[in-house]
Amino acid sequence: MKNIRIIIFLLVTVLFGCKQKTKQEETNKFSGLWSLYIMEQQDSTTGNWSEWRSGMQGYILYDDRDNMALHLTTRGYQNTNIQFPNFVDTVSIEALKHLTNSYVYFAKYTVIEEENTIEHARISHSNPSEWNQVVRRRYTFIGDTLILMPIEDRNAGLRLKWVKTLVSDTK
């Protein structure tokens, strides 16, 4: 009888240990901060990819609670002498034009693994007409690179390659 208890104890311990290991392996591949490596557009006639708009930069952040944030700008956006106060109505035309090179939104995200897609249900956006819109992206992981391709017609033909970034890399 004592041997049976020991055997049952060992079986339960092994089974519980295996279950814990499986749970730990089920990590969110999206979670973390990603830095834009390149944003490309596909030529509709040749199928070739080329860098979009002479280069973009930015970050995308996914957490483990289905929240995400994206900030894209033209390359070198921060390298300007233009200065302007926030939240005032006396901003120069030059500053307003510069601001249009910054694209930001926050969203709740849902991964649809069987379709290799991710949905971003936007809760805010730098463009008021984009608030509360849901957009879909086809995704692929290659090593530490996340590739997102918009599905909606308006942005079809774009491909964004993101590289996992450590917080210390952003300083």
LINPE-V737090 format. One line per field, one symbol per residue. psi: psi as a letter, one per 40 degrees, with the letter a starting at -180 (. if undefined). Layout:
BEGIN
psi=???
END
This chain:
BEGIN
psi=dddddddddddddddddddddddddgihddhahhhhdihihhhdddeihihhfehiiaihhhaeffiiihhiiihedegiehiiiifiefhidddddddeehhhiiiiihhgdeefihhhgheiiehdeeifihiihhiihhbehhhhhididdeieihhhihhhiddee.
END
